Amino acid sequence: MTTTADDLVAHPRRAPVISPGPLVPVADFGPIDRIEGWIATAIVTALAALTRLMNLGSPTDAGTPIFDEKHYAPQAWQMLHNYGVEDNPGFGLVVHPPVGKQLIAIGEALFGYNGVGWRFSSAVLGVVLVLLVVRIVRRISRSTLVGAIAGLLLIADGVSFVAARTALLDSFLTFFVVAAFGALIVDRDQMRERMHIALLEGRIAETPWGPRLGVRWWRFGAGVLLGLAFATKWSGLYYILFFGLMTLAFDVAARRAYRVPRPWVGVIRRDVGPTAYVFGLIPFAIYLASYAFWFSSETAVNRYEVGQSIGERQWYQPPDAIRSLWHYTYKAFHFHATLTNSAGNHHPWESKPWTWPMSLRPVLYAIDNTNVPGCGSASCVKAVMLVGTPAMWWLAVPVLVFTMWRAFVRRDWRYAVALTGYSAGFLPWFADIDRQMYFFYAVPMAPFLVMAIALILGDLLHAPNQGAERRTLGLIVVSCYVALVITNFAWLYPVLTGIPISPMTWNMEIWLPSWR
């Protein structure tokens, strides 16, 4: 039977429709090599414990804390002996929330008022931080090897290393922030898995805005952790904002990927309310709970301020305890707000945020060069400096440029999340340049810089459609770079730990004039 032109007009042939991408996302909800993953994690974490805990009690200032440890170690000790309450009698003002000092107090309760005691909690959480980064990068990259590389890089990062071995609040802030970040990455995978199940069950298009995703315990946990970050330092607020927007972006992307008819409306109807609860009410409740000892005290600073410096409560005002806490908090805020250069507040080791990405102006925590034995010279130098390992930090600008290109041009979510965490610790500080600032504010940026570098190394190792020679070359490049970072860290080790060195070696450790 022949086909005429009239037949073709009457019965036109249907051309096949070829989708530009998969109609259903690949069912990939996390790495599957669990045993290998935990073995690699355990090995890297053991190395972290060795570096963070070895000779933890040194150095001290003749048995007393060094640098800003002089604020927090005594306050933590006071908490142990004053029913959990601090009043900072040596400085007259408590300028940070209590959680970090409560954690320092745990170590002091175990080991006493000494270097090990006031640094123990920070060191333990510094070890766990390495574990978290291994697991997070492994999940983001879907590669146990890349996760292990990230852990090794973080171990060899001078900033993270010194922060873990000193009793300052930034190490605790960093731990809570990274833990919350990891919880949100797990939540992302879990929600996409639930969307996949809903698709297989035919529930995606039951409503124009997609299915409900159930209780999200990982996201709830992130809210608790961010509350603890906020109750450690107020800069935790920045991460609440950035991570809240990040998790909403995850929800939009998931609903679009699974062909929800109206994904944006779906996020507004299904996700915005719970997100506001998790990133608003939960952190605020955790923050208030951190002051439980203050609320229960009869003698805490400003505890009963109503009727003294503030007036009696009106019917529309919160309870007296909350008003007193507000006054207590305002005094601390006023201290921070007036700690400006224009008001005459200067410090020889202060720095501005544009110097932080490359660690151009580190912080000298301690130095002793008078009659110091132990290096073979007539007099040695013992110093502890918070400085980033140059093999990583000096690459920050090209790394960030490449990360932004991958995030915004190639729309690679892996780089986007690393950039989000880094930006939360960096960009907000530009809002008040006049304020006195220090490089240790950049401690929370370090894990996210490491994540970005590890992702780049992972792409060198696992680039698609590469031949055997290209894979071998990538392996050589990555191996050489990791070895360079570890060697660089080993070179700086004496000025990260206070090991006595000769004046000549000290001068060789100072690579830039701005390090002096």
VOLUM-260524 format. One record per residue (C-alpha): chain; x, y, z; residue number from 1. Coordinates in Angstrom, 1 decimal, always signed. Layout:
% residues N
{'A', {X, Y, Z}, NUM}
...
% end
This chain:
% residues 516
{'A', {+0.0, +0.0, +0.0}, 1}
{'A', {+1.4, +3.3, -1.0}, 2}
{'A', {+1.2, +6.5, +1.0}, 3}
{'A', {-0.1, +9.6, -0.7}, 4}
{'A', {+0.5, +13.3, +0.1}, 5}
{'A', {-3.1, +13.5, +1.2}, 6}
{'A', {-2.5, +10.6, +3.7}, 7}
{'A', {+0.4, +12.5, +5.2}, 8}
{'A', {-1.7, +15.7, +5.6}, 9}
{'A', {-4.6, +13.8, +7.1}, 10}
{'A', {-2.4, +11.7, +9.4}, 11}
{'A', {+0.8, +13.6, +10.1}, 12}
{'A', {+3.5, +11.6, +11.7}, 13}
{'A', {+4.3, +12.5, +15.3}, 14}
{'A', {+8.0, +13.5, +15.7}, 15}
{'A', {+9.6, +12.1, +18.9}, 16}
{'A', {+10.2, +14.7, +21.6}, 17}
{'A', {+13.7, +14.7, +23.0}, 18}
{'A', {+14.2, +16.2, +26.4}, 19}
{'A', {+17.3, +18.4, +26.9}, 20}
{'A', {+17.8, +16.7, +30.3}, 21}
{'A', {+16.5, +13.8, +32.3}, 22}
{'A', {+12.8, +13.9, +33.1}, 23}
{'A', {+13.5, +12.4, +36.5}, 24}
{'A', {+16.7, +13.2, +38.5}, 25}
{'A', {+19.1, +10.4, +39.1}, 26}
{'A', {+18.3, +8.7, +42.4}, 27}
{'A', {+21.5, +9.8, +44.1}, 28}
{'A', {+21.0, +10.7, +47.7}, 29}
{'A', {+24.5, +10.3, +49.2}, 30}
{'A', {+27.6, +8.2, +49.0}, 31}
{'A', {+27.1, +4.5, +49.2}, 32}
{'A', {+30.6, +3.3, +50.2}, 33}
{'A', {+29.7, +3.5, +53.9}, 34}
{'A', {+32.4, +1.1, +55.3}, 35}
{'A', {+35.2, +2.7, +53.3}, 36}
{'A', {+33.8, +6.1, +54.2}, 37}
{'A', {+34.0, +5.5, +58.0}, 38}
{'A', {+37.4, +3.9, +57.8}, 39}
{'A', {+38.8, +6.9, +56.0}, 40}
{'A', {+37.0, +9.2, +58.4}, 41}
{'A', {+38.4, +7.4, +61.4}, 42}
{'A', {+42.0, +7.6, +60.1}, 43}
{'A', {+41.9, +11.3, +59.3}, 44}
{'A', {+40.1, +12.0, +62.6}, 45}
{'A', {+42.9, +10.1, +64.5}, 46}
{'A', {+45.5, +12.3, +62.8}, 47}
{'A', {+43.5, +15.4, +63.8}, 48}
{'A', {+43.4, +14.2, +67.4}, 49}
{'A', {+47.2, +13.7, +67.4}, 50}
{'A', {+47.9, +17.2, +66.2}, 51}
{'A', {+45.2, +19.0, +68.2}, 52}
{'A', {+45.8, +17.3, +71.6}, 53}
{'A', {+49.6, +16.9, +71.7}, 54}
{'A', {+51.3, +19.2, +74.2}, 55}
{'A', {+48.0, +21.1, +74.6}, 56}
{'A', {+48.9, +22.9, +77.8}, 57}
{'A', {+51.8, +24.8, +76.2}, 58}
{'A', {+52.4, +27.7, +76.0}, 59}
{'A', {+51.1, +29.8, +78.8}, 60}
{'A', {+52.0, +33.2, +80.2}, 61}
{'A', {+53.8, +32.0, +83.3}, 62}
{'A', {+51.0, +29.6, +84.0}, 63}
{'A', {+48.2, +32.0, +83.0}, 64}
{'A', {+46.2, +32.3, +79.8}, 65}
{'A', {+47.6, +33.9, +76.7}, 66}
{'A', {+46.0, +36.7, +74.6}, 67}
{'A', {+42.2, +36.8, +74.8}, 68}
{'A', {+42.2, +33.6, +76.8}, 69}
{'A', {+42.7, +36.0, +79.7}, 70}
{'A', {+39.0, +36.9, +79.3}, 71}
{'A', {+37.3, +33.6, +78.8}, 72}
{'A', {+39.3, +31.1, +80.9}, 73}
{'A', {+38.7, +33.1, +84.1}, 74}
{'A', {+35.0, +33.7, +83.2}, 75}
{'A', {+34.6, +29.9, +82.7}, 76}
{'A', {+36.4, +29.2, +86.0}, 77}
{'A', {+34.1, +31.6, +87.7}, 78}
{'A', {+31.0, +29.9, +86.2}, 79}
{'A', {+32.2, +26.6, +87.9}, 80}
{'A', {+32.3, +28.3, +91.3}, 81}
{'A', {+29.5, +30.8, +91.0}, 82}
{'A', {+26.5, +28.6, +90.1}, 83}
{'A', {+27.0, +29.0, +86.3}, 84}
{'A', {+27.1, +32.8, +86.4}, 85}
{'A', {+29.9, +35.2, +85.3}, 86}
{'A', {+30.5, +38.8, +86.1}, 87}
{'A', {+34.0, +39.3, +84.6}, 88}
{'A', {+35.3, +41.4, +87.6}, 89}
{'A', {+38.6, +42.1, +86.0}, 90}
{'A', {+37.1, +43.9, +83.0}, 91}
{'A', {+33.8, +45.1, +84.3}, 92}
{'A', {+31.7, +43.9, +81.4}, 93}
{'A', {+30.6, +40.6, +79.9}, 94}
{'A', {+30.6, +41.1, +76.1}, 95}
{'A', {+29.6, +37.7, +74.7}, 96}
{'A', {+26.8, +35.2, +75.3}, 97}
{'A', {+27.6, +32.3, +77.7}, 98}
{'A', {+27.8, +29.0, +75.7}, 99}
{'A', {+31.4, +29.2, +74.6}, 100}
{'A', {+32.5, +29.9, +78.2}, 101}
{'A', {+30.3, +27.1, +79.5}, 102}
{'A', {+32.1, +24.7, +77.2}, 103}
{'A', {+35.5, +26.0, +78.4}, 104}
{'A', {+34.3, +25.3, +81.9}, 105}
{'A', {+33.8, +21.6, +81.1}, 106}
{'A', {+37.5, +21.2, +80.4}, 107}
{'A', {+38.4, +23.2, +83.5}, 108}
{'A', {+36.2, +21.0, +85.6}, 109}
{'A', {+38.0, +17.9, +84.3}, 110}
{'A', {+41.6, +19.1, +84.4}, 111}
{'A', {+41.7, +22.2, +86.5}, 112}
{'A', {+42.7, +25.8, +85.9}, 113}
{'A', {+45.6, +25.2, +83.6}, 114}
{'A', {+46.4, +25.2, +79.9}, 115}
{'A', {+44.9, +21.7, +79.3}, 116}
{'A', {+41.8, +22.6, +81.3}, 117}
{'A', {+40.8, +25.8, +79.5}, 118}
{'A', {+41.8, +24.5, +76.0}, 119}
{'A', {+40.4, +20.9, +76.3}, 120}
{'A', {+36.9, +21.6, +75.0}, 121}
{'A', {+38.1, +23.6, +72.1}, 122}
{'A', {+40.6, +21.0, +71.1}, 123}
{'A', {+38.0, +18.2, +71.2}, 124}
{'A', {+35.6, +20.1, +69.1}, 125}
{'A', {+38.5, +21.0, +66.8}, 126}
{'A', {+39.0, +17.3, +66.2}, 127}
{'A', {+35.3, +16.7, +65.7}, 128}
{'A', {+35.4, +19.6, +63.2}, 129}
{'A', {+37.8, +17.7, +61.0}, 130}
{'A', {+35.5, +14.7, +61.2}, 131}
{'A', {+32.5, +16.8, +60.1}, 132}
{'A', {+34.4, +18.3, +57.2}, 133}
{'A', {+35.4, +14.9, +55.9}, 134}
{'A', {+31.8, +13.7, +56.1}, 135}
{'A', {+30.4, +16.9, +54.6}, 136}
{'A', {+32.8, +17.1, +51.6}, 137}
{'A', {+32.4, +13.3, +51.1}, 138}
{'A', {+28.6, +13.8, +50.8}, 139}
{'A', {+28.8, +16.9, +48.6}, 140}
{'A', {+31.4, +15.4, +46.2}, 141}
{'A', {+30.1, +11.8, +46.5}, 142}
{'A', {+33.7, +10.8, +46.9}, 143}
{'A', {+35.3, +9.3, +50.1}, 144}
{'A', {+38.7, +10.2, +48.7}, 145}
{'A', {+37.8, +13.9, +48.2}, 146}
{'A', {+36.4, +14.0, +51.7}, 147}
{'A', {+39.6, +12.5, +53.2}, 148}
{'A', {+41.6, +15.1, +51.2}, 149}
{'A', {+39.5, +17.9, +52.7}, 150}
{'A', {+40.1, +16.5, +56.2}, 151}
{'A', {+43.9, +16.4, +55.6}, 152}
{'A', {+43.8, +20.0, +54.4}, 153}
{'A', {+41.9, +21.2, +57.4}, 154}
{'A', {+44.4, +19.4, +59.7}, 155}
{'A', {+47.2, +21.3, +58.0}, 156}
{'A', {+45.5, +24.7, +58.1}, 157}
{'A', {+47.2, +27.0, +60.6}, 158}
{'A', {+44.1, +28.9, +61.4}, 159}
{'A', {+42.0, +25.9, +62.3}, 160}
{'A', {+44.9, +24.3, +64.2}, 161}
{'A', {+45.7, +27.3, +66.4}, 162}
{'A', {+42.0, +28.0, +67.0}, 163}
{'A', {+41.5, +24.5, +68.2}, 164}
{'A', {+44.4, +24.8, +70.7}, 165}
{'A', {+43.3, +28.1, +72.3}, 166}
{'A', {+40.4, +29.0, +74.6}, 167}
{'A', {+38.8, +31.6, +72.4}, 168}
{'A', {+35.1, +31.6, +71.3}, 169}
{'A', {+35.7, +31.5, +67.6}, 170}
{'A', {+36.6, +27.8, +67.6}, 171}
{'A', {+33.2, +27.0, +69.2}, 172}
{'A', {+31.3, +29.2, +66.8}, 173}
{'A', {+33.0, +27.5, +63.9}, 174}
{'A', {+32.1, +24.0, +65.2}, 175}
{'A', {+28.4, +24.8, +65.6}, 176}
{'A', {+28.3, +26.6, +62.2}, 177}
{'A', {+29.9, +23.7, +60.3}, 178}
{'A', {+27.8, +21.1, +62.1}, 179}
{'A', {+24.6, +23.1, +61.2}, 180}
{'A', {+25.9, +23.3, +57.6}, 181}
{'A', {+26.4, +19.5, +57.5}, 182}
{'A', {+22.9, +18.9, +58.9}, 183}
{'A', {+21.4, +21.0, +56.1}, 184}
{'A', {+23.4, +19.1, +53.5}, 185}
{'A', {+22.0, +15.8, +54.8}, 186}
{'A', {+18.5, +17.4, +54.9}, 187}
{'A', {+18.9, +18.3, +51.2}, 188}
{'A', {+19.6, +14.7, +50.2}, 189}
{'A', {+16.8, +13.4, +52.5}, 190}
{'A', {+14.2, +15.8, +51.0}, 191}
{'A', {+15.2, +14.9, +47.4}, 192}
{'A', {+14.8, +11.2, +48.4}, 193}
{'A', {+11.3, +11.9, +49.7}, 194}
{'A', {+10.5, +13.8, +46.5}, 195}
{'A', {+11.7, +10.8, +44.5}, 196}
{'A', {+9.5, +8.5, +46.5}, 197}
{'A', {+6.5, +10.8, +46.0}, 198}
{'A', {+7.2, +10.8, +42.3}, 199}
{'A', {+7.3, +7.0, +42.1}, 200}
{'A', {+4.0, +6.9, +44.1}, 201}
{'A', {+2.4, +9.4, +41.7}, 202}
{'A', {+2.0, +12.2, +44.4}, 203}
{'A', {+4.0, +14.9, +42.8}, 204}
{'A', {+1.2, +16.6, +40.9}, 205}
{'A', {-1.6, +15.9, +43.5}, 206}
{'A', {-1.5, +19.7, +44.1}, 207}
{'A', {+0.1, +22.4, +42.0}, 208}
{'A', {+2.7, +23.1, +44.7}, 209}
{'A', {+3.8, +19.5, +45.3}, 210}
{'A', {+3.7, +17.1, +48.2}, 211}
{'A', {+4.4, +17.8, +51.9}, 212}
{'A', {+7.8, +16.5, +52.9}, 213}
{'A', {+7.2, +15.5, +56.5}, 214}
{'A', {+9.1, +16.3, +59.6}, 215}
{'A', {+12.6, +17.4, +58.8}, 216}
{'A', {+14.7, +16.5, +61.8}, 217}
{'A', {+18.0, +17.3, +60.2}, 218}
{'A', {+16.9, +20.9, +59.6}, 219}
{'A', {+15.5, +21.1, +63.1}, 220}
{'A', {+18.9, +20.0, +64.4}, 221}
{'A', {+20.5, +22.7, +62.2}, 222}
{'A', {+18.3, +25.3, +64.0}, 223}
{'A', {+19.4, +24.0, +67.4}, 224}
{'A', {+23.1, +24.2, +66.3}, 225}
{'A', {+22.7, +27.7, +64.9}, 226}
{'A', {+21.1, +28.7, +68.2}, 227}
{'A', {+24.1, +27.5, +70.0}, 228}
{'A', {+26.3, +29.4, +67.5}, 229}
{'A', {+24.3, +32.5, +68.2}, 230}
{'A', {+24.6, +31.9, +72.0}, 231}
{'A', {+28.4, +31.7, +71.6}, 232}
{'A', {+28.9, +34.9, +69.6}, 233}
{'A', {+26.3, +37.2, +68.0}, 234}
{'A', {+28.0, +36.7, +64.6}, 235}
{'A', {+26.1, +33.4, +64.6}, 236}
{'A', {+23.2, +35.5, +63.3}, 237}
{'A', {+24.9, +35.9, +60.0}, 238}
{'A', {+24.8, +32.1, +59.5}, 239}
{'A', {+21.2, +31.9, +60.5}, 240}
{'A', {+20.3, +34.3, +57.7}, 241}
{'A', {+22.6, +32.8, +55.0}, 242}
{'A', {+21.8, +29.2, +55.8}, 243}
{'A', {+18.1, +29.9, +56.0}, 244}
{'A', {+18.2, +31.2, +52.4}, 245}
{'A', {+20.4, +28.3, +51.4}, 246}
{'A', {+17.9, +25.7, +52.6}, 247}
{'A', {+15.0, +27.5, +50.8}, 248}
{'A', {+17.1, +27.4, +47.6}, 249}
{'A', {+17.5, +23.7, +48.1}, 250}
{'A', {+13.7, +23.4, +48.4}, 251}
{'A', {+13.1, +25.4, +45.2}, 252}
{'A', {+15.6, +23.3, +43.3}, 253}
{'A', {+14.1, +20.1, +44.5}, 254}
{'A', {+10.6, +21.0, +43.5}, 255}
{'A', {+11.7, +22.2, +40.1}, 256}
{'A', {+13.8, +19.1, +39.5}, 257}
{'A', {+10.8, +16.8, +40.2}, 258}
{'A', {+8.5, +18.8, +38.0}, 259}
{'A', {+6.2, +20.3, +40.6}, 260}
{'A', {+3.8, +22.4, +38.5}, 261}
{'A', {+4.3, +25.6, +40.7}, 262}
{'A', {+7.6, +25.1, +42.6}, 263}
{'A', {+7.9, +28.7, +43.9}, 264}
{'A', {+4.4, +28.7, +45.2}, 265}
{'A', {+5.0, +25.3, +46.6}, 266}
{'A', {+8.0, +26.6, +48.6}, 267}
{'A', {+6.0, +29.6, +49.8}, 268}
{'A', {+3.1, +27.4, +51.0}, 269}
{'A', {+5.0, +24.3, +52.2}, 270}
{'A', {+8.5, +25.5, +53.3}, 271}
{'A', {+8.7, +29.1, +54.2}, 272}
{'A', {+6.7, +28.7, +57.4}, 273}
{'A', {+8.7, +25.8, +58.8}, 274}
{'A', {+11.9, +27.4, +57.8}, 275}
{'A', {+11.0, +30.6, +59.7}, 276}
{'A', {+10.2, +28.4, +62.7}, 277}
{'A', {+13.5, +26.5, +62.5}, 278}
{'A', {+15.7, +29.5, +61.8}, 279}
{'A', {+13.8, +32.0, +63.9}, 280}
{'A', {+12.1, +30.6, +66.9}, 281}
{'A', {+14.4, +27.7, +67.6}, 282}
{'A', {+17.7, +29.7, +67.7}, 283}
{'A', {+16.0, +32.4, +69.8}, 284}
{'A', {+14.7, +29.8, +72.3}, 285}
{'A', {+18.2, +28.2, +72.5}, 286}
{'A', {+19.7, +31.7, +73.1}, 287}
{'A', {+17.4, +32.4, +76.0}, 288}
{'A', {+18.0, +28.9, +77.4}, 289}
{'A', {+21.7, +29.5, +77.4}, 290}
{'A', {+21.0, +32.2, +80.1}, 291}
{'A', {+19.3, +29.7, +82.4}, 292}
{'A', {+21.8, +30.2, +85.1}, 293}
{'A', {+21.6, +33.9, +84.8}, 294}
{'A', {+17.8, +33.8, +85.1}, 295}
{'A', {+18.0, +31.6, +88.2}, 296}
{'A', {+20.6, +33.7, +89.9}, 297}
{'A', {+19.8, +36.2, +92.6}, 298}
{'A', {+23.2, +38.0, +92.2}, 299}
{'A', {+23.9, +37.9, +88.4}, 300}
{'A', {+24.9, +41.2, +86.8}, 301}
{'A', {+21.8, +43.3, +85.8}, 302}
{'A', {+19.5, +40.4, +86.8}, 303}
{'A', {+17.1, +42.7, +88.7}, 304}
{'A', {+17.5, +45.9, +86.7}, 305}
{'A', {+13.8, +46.8, +86.6}, 306}
{'A', {+13.1, +49.6, +89.0}, 307}
{'A', {+16.8, +50.6, +89.0}, 308}
{'A', {+18.2, +51.8, +85.6}, 309}
{'A', {+15.0, +50.8, +83.8}, 310}
{'A', {+11.5, +51.7, +84.7}, 311}
{'A', {+8.7, +49.5, +86.1}, 312}
{'A', {+7.0, +47.2, +83.6}, 313}
{'A', {+4.0, +48.4, +81.7}, 314}
{'A', {+1.3, +46.0, +80.7}, 315}
{'A', {+2.5, +45.7, +77.0}, 316}
{'A', {+6.1, +45.0, +77.9}, 317}
{'A', {+7.7, +41.5, +78.4}, 318}
{'A', {+8.4, +40.1, +81.8}, 319}
{'A', {+10.9, +41.8, +84.1}, 320}
{'A', {+13.5, +39.0, +83.6}, 321}
{'A', {+13.4, +39.5, +79.8}, 322}
{'A', {+13.7, +43.2, +80.1}, 323}
{'A', {+16.6, +42.9, +82.5}, 324}
{'A', {+18.3, +40.5, +80.0}, 325}
{'A', {+17.7, +43.0, +77.2}, 326}
{'A', {+19.4, +45.7, +79.3}, 327}
{'A', {+22.3, +43.3, +80.0}, 328}
{'A', {+22.5, +42.5, +76.3}, 329}
{'A', {+22.3, +46.2, +75.3}, 330}
{'A', {+25.3, +47.0, +77.4}, 331}
{'A', {+27.4, +44.4, +75.6}, 332}
{'A', {+26.1, +45.6, +72.2}, 333}
{'A', {+27.0, +49.2, +73.2}, 334}
{'A', {+30.5, +48.0, +74.0}, 335}
{'A', {+30.9, +46.4, +70.5}, 336}
{'A', {+29.3, +49.3, +68.7}, 337}
{'A', {+31.6, +51.9, +70.2}, 338}
{'A', {+34.8, +49.8, +69.8}, 339}
{'A', {+35.7, +51.7, +66.7}, 340}
{'A', {+38.9, +53.2, +65.2}, 341}
{'A', {+37.3, +56.7, +65.0}, 342}
{'A', {+36.7, +56.5, +68.8}, 343}
{'A', {+40.4, +56.0, +69.3}, 344}
{'A', {+40.4, +52.2, +69.7}, 345}
{'A', {+43.4, +50.7, +67.9}, 346}
{'A', {+45.3, +47.5, +68.4}, 347}
{'A', {+48.7, +46.6, +66.9}, 348}
{'A', {+47.3, +43.3, +65.5}, 349}
{'A', {+43.9, +44.5, +64.3}, 350}
{'A', {+43.0, +44.0, +60.6}, 351}
{'A', {+40.2, +44.7, +58.2}, 352}
{'A', {+38.2, +42.0, +56.3}, 353}
{'A', {+39.8, +42.6, +52.9}, 354}
{'A', {+43.1, +41.2, +54.4}, 355}
{'A', {+41.5, +38.0, +55.7}, 356}
{'A', {+41.2, +35.8, +52.6}, 357}
{'A', {+45.0, +35.7, +52.1}, 358}
{'A', {+45.8, +35.9, +55.8}, 359}
{'A', {+47.8, +39.1, +55.2}, 360}
{'A', {+47.6, +40.3, +58.8}, 361}
{'A', {+47.6, +37.4, +61.3}, 362}
{'A', {+47.4, +37.7, +65.1}, 363}
{'A', {+50.3, +37.2, +67.4}, 364}
{'A', {+48.8, +35.4, +70.4}, 365}
{'A', {+52.0, +35.1, +72.4}, 366}
{'A', {+55.7, +35.7, +72.2}, 367}
{'A', {+58.6, +35.4, +74.6}, 368}
{'A', {+62.2, +36.2, +73.4}, 369}
{'A', {+63.9, +36.9, +76.7}, 370}
{'A', {+66.2, +34.3, +78.1}, 371}
{'A', {+64.3, +31.4, +76.5}, 372}
{'A', {+66.2, +28.1, +76.4}, 373}
{'A', {+65.6, +25.1, +74.3}, 374}
{'A', {+66.8, +25.8, +70.7}, 375}
{'A', {+70.6, +25.7, +71.0}, 376}
{'A', {+71.1, +29.5, +70.8}, 377}
{'A', {+71.9, +31.9, +73.6}, 378}
{'A', {+68.3, +33.1, +73.6}, 379}
{'A', {+65.3, +31.5, +71.7}, 380}
{'A', {+61.9, +32.7, +70.6}, 381}
{'A', {+58.6, +31.1, +71.6}, 382}
{'A', {+55.6, +32.4, +69.8}, 383}
{'A', {+52.1, +31.4, +68.8}, 384}
{'A', {+50.7, +33.1, +65.8}, 385}
{'A', {+47.2, +32.6, +64.2}, 386}
{'A', {+48.2, +32.5, +60.5}, 387}
{'A', {+46.7, +30.6, +57.6}, 388}
{'A', {+48.9, +28.1, +55.8}, 389}
{'A', {+50.0, +30.1, +52.7}, 390}
{'A', {+49.8, +27.1, +50.3}, 391}
{'A', {+46.0, +27.4, +50.8}, 392}
{'A', {+45.2, +30.9, +52.0}, 393}
{'A', {+47.4, +32.6, +49.4}, 394}
{'A', {+45.3, +30.9, +46.7}, 395}
{'A', {+42.0, +32.2, +48.2}, 396}
{'A', {+41.4, +34.8, +45.5}, 397}
{'A', {+41.6, +32.5, +42.5}, 398}
{'A', {+39.8, +29.8, +44.4}, 399}
{'A', {+37.0, +32.1, +45.2}, 400}
{'A', {+36.8, +33.4, +41.6}, 401}
{'A', {+36.6, +29.8, +40.3}, 402}
{'A', {+34.1, +28.9, +42.9}, 403}
{'A', {+31.8, +31.9, +41.9}, 404}
{'A', {+32.1, +30.9, +38.3}, 405}
{'A', {+31.1, +27.3, +39.0}, 406}
{'A', {+28.3, +28.5, +41.3}, 407}
{'A', {+26.8, +31.2, +39.1}, 408}
{'A', {+27.7, +30.3, +35.6}, 409}
{'A', {+27.8, +26.5, +35.7}, 410}
{'A', {+25.2, +26.4, +38.5}, 411}
{'A', {+27.1, +23.8, +40.4}, 412}
{'A', {+25.4, +23.5, +43.8}, 413}
{'A', {+28.5, +22.0, +45.4}, 414}
{'A', {+30.5, +25.1, +44.9}, 415}
{'A', {+27.4, +27.3, +45.7}, 416}
{'A', {+27.1, +25.8, +49.2}, 417}
{'A', {+30.8, +26.2, +50.0}, 418}
{'A', {+30.6, +29.8, +48.8}, 419}
{'A', {+27.5, +30.4, +51.0}, 420}
{'A', {+29.3, +29.3, +54.1}, 421}
{'A', {+32.4, +31.3, +53.3}, 422}
{'A', {+30.4, +34.5, +52.5}, 423}
{'A', {+28.5, +34.3, +55.8}, 424}
{'A', {+31.7, +34.6, +57.7}, 425}
{'A', {+33.2, +37.3, +55.4}, 426}
{'A', {+30.8, +39.7, +53.8}, 427}
{'A', {+28.8, +40.9, +56.8}, 428}
{'A', {+32.0, +42.4, +58.4}, 429}
{'A', {+32.1, +45.0, +55.6}, 430}
{'A', {+29.0, +46.6, +57.0}, 431}
{'A', {+31.0, +48.4, +59.7}, 432}
{'A', {+34.6, +48.9, +58.6}, 433}
{'A', {+35.3, +51.4, +61.4}, 434}
{'A', {+34.9, +48.7, +64.0}, 435}
{'A', {+38.1, +47.2, +65.5}, 436}
{'A', {+38.5, +43.8, +64.0}, 437}
{'A', {+41.0, +40.9, +64.1}, 438}
{'A', {+41.9, +38.0, +61.8}, 439}
{'A', {+40.5, +35.5, +64.3}, 440}
{'A', {+37.1, +36.6, +63.2}, 441}
{'A', {+38.0, +34.7, +60.0}, 442}
{'A', {+38.3, +31.3, +61.8}, 443}
{'A', {+34.8, +30.2, +60.6}, 444}
{'A', {+35.9, +30.9, +57.0}, 445}
{'A', {+38.6, +28.3, +57.1}, 446}
{'A', {+36.6, +25.1, +56.7}, 447}
{'A', {+34.7, +26.5, +53.8}, 448}
{'A', {+37.9, +27.6, +52.0}, 449}
{'A', {+39.1, +24.0, +52.5}, 450}
{'A', {+35.8, +22.7, +51.1}, 451}
{'A', {+36.2, +24.8, +48.0}, 452}
{'A', {+39.8, +23.7, +47.5}, 453}
{'A', {+38.9, +20.1, +48.0}, 454}
{'A', {+36.1, +20.3, +45.4}, 455}
{'A', {+38.5, +21.7, +42.9}, 456}
{'A', {+41.0, +18.9, +43.6}, 457}
{'A', {+38.1, +16.4, +43.3}, 458}
{'A', {+37.3, +17.7, +39.9}, 459}
{'A', {+40.9, +17.3, +38.8}, 460}
{'A', {+40.7, +13.7, +40.0}, 461}
{'A', {+37.3, +12.8, +38.7}, 462}
{'A', {+36.8, +15.0, +35.6}, 463}
{'A', {+34.4, +13.1, +33.1}, 464}
{'A', {+35.6, +11.7, +29.8}, 465}
{'A', {+39.3, +11.8, +30.6}, 466}
{'A', {+41.8, +9.2, +29.5}, 467}
{'A', {+44.2, +7.3, +31.6}, 468}
{'A', {+47.0, +9.8, +31.1}, 469}
{'A', {+44.8, +12.7, +32.1}, 470}
{'A', {+43.7, +10.8, +35.2}, 471}
{'A', {+47.3, +10.0, +36.1}, 472}
{'A', {+48.3, +13.6, +35.7}, 473}
{'A', {+45.4, +14.7, +37.9}, 474}
{'A', {+46.4, +12.3, +40.6}, 475}
{'A', {+50.0, +13.6, +40.5}, 476}
{'A', {+48.9, +17.2, +40.7}, 477}
{'A', {+46.6, +16.6, +43.6}, 478}
{'A', {+49.2, +14.5, +45.5}, 479}
{'A', {+51.8, +17.1, +45.0}, 480}
{'A', {+49.5, +19.9, +46.2}, 481}
{'A', {+48.4, +18.0, +49.3}, 482}
{'A', {+52.1, +17.2, +50.1}, 483}
{'A', {+52.9, +20.9, +49.6}, 484}
{'A', {+50.3, +22.0, +52.1}, 485}
{'A', {+51.4, +19.5, +54.7}, 486}
{'A', {+55.1, +20.5, +54.2}, 487}
{'A', {+54.1, +24.2, +54.5}, 488}
{'A', {+52.2, +23.4, +57.7}, 489}
{'A', {+55.2, +21.5, +59.1}, 490}
{'A', {+57.4, +24.5, +58.4}, 491}
{'A', {+55.1, +26.8, +60.3}, 492}
{'A', {+54.5, +24.4, +63.1}, 493}
{'A', {+57.0, +26.0, +65.6}, 494}
{'A', {+55.2, +29.4, +65.4}, 495}
{'A', {+51.8, +27.7, +65.7}, 496}
{'A', {+52.6, +25.9, +68.9}, 497}
{'A', {+55.2, +28.0, +70.7}, 498}
{'A', {+58.2, +25.6, +70.2}, 499}
{'A', {+61.5, +27.4, +71.0}, 500}
{'A', {+63.3, +28.4, +67.8}, 501}
{'A', {+66.4, +30.6, +67.2}, 502}
{'A', {+66.0, +34.2, +66.2}, 503}
{'A', {+67.2, +33.4, +62.7}, 504}
{'A', {+64.6, +30.7, +62.3}, 505}
{'A', {+62.0, +33.1, +63.6}, 506}
{'A', {+62.9, +35.6, +60.9}, 507}
{'A', {+62.6, +32.8, +58.3}, 508}
{'A', {+59.1, +32.0, +59.5}, 509}
{'A', {+57.9, +35.6, +59.0}, 510}
{'A', {+57.2, +35.5, +55.2}, 511}
{'A', {+55.6, +39.0, +54.9}, 512}
{'A', {+56.3, +42.4, +56.4}, 513}
{'A', {+52.6, +42.5, +57.6}, 514}
{'A', {+53.2, +39.4, +59.7}, 515}
{'A', {+55.4, +41.4, +62.1}, 516}
% end
